[in-house]
Amino acid sequence: MNKDRDRAVLPPYKIFDHTADLGVEIYGIDEEDLFRNAAFALFDIMTDVTLVHVRGEWEVFAEGGDLEELLVNFLREILYMYNGEDLVLTECVISEMDNFHIKGIVRGEPFSEERHHMNIEIKAVTYHRVEIRKTQGAWIGKVICDV
């Protein structure tokens, strides 16, 4: 598989309709790419990530009983960085990952009302209809977010 060619074909994510909530379908060429794109999607949906500068980096760690639970817990950790620490993020680097643990670094900066406009506030990432599956050419994940 040519990762560069496949990366150009796959978008990182798309939004799908879900009653009163927000559904996100995420794509990746492998599991790590899927999780990186999920982190990107979360902040790209909430704000214009092109306006986020890398002024710091923070460790992120999550555990789960399977890949689906790991994805939700990972996204919850990242969402806490906005809700609890007032950070907006633009990059995610995964240093370790298996089906039950993920460790990495996220980069960004503190939220600034002058520069960062919130498009949609995501309140929570839910386990409702969470799904990860491998297809012939990609990994696809789905999560539902409370907005």
Buried (B, 14 or more C-beta within 10 A) or exposed (E): EEEEEBBEEBEBBEEEEBEEBBBBBBBBBBBBBBBBBBBBBBBBBBBBBEEBEEEEBBEBEBEBEEBBBBBBBBBBBBBEBBEEEEBBBBBBEBEEBEEEEBBBEBBBBEBEEEEBEEEEEBEBBBEEEBEBEEEEEBBBBBBBBEB
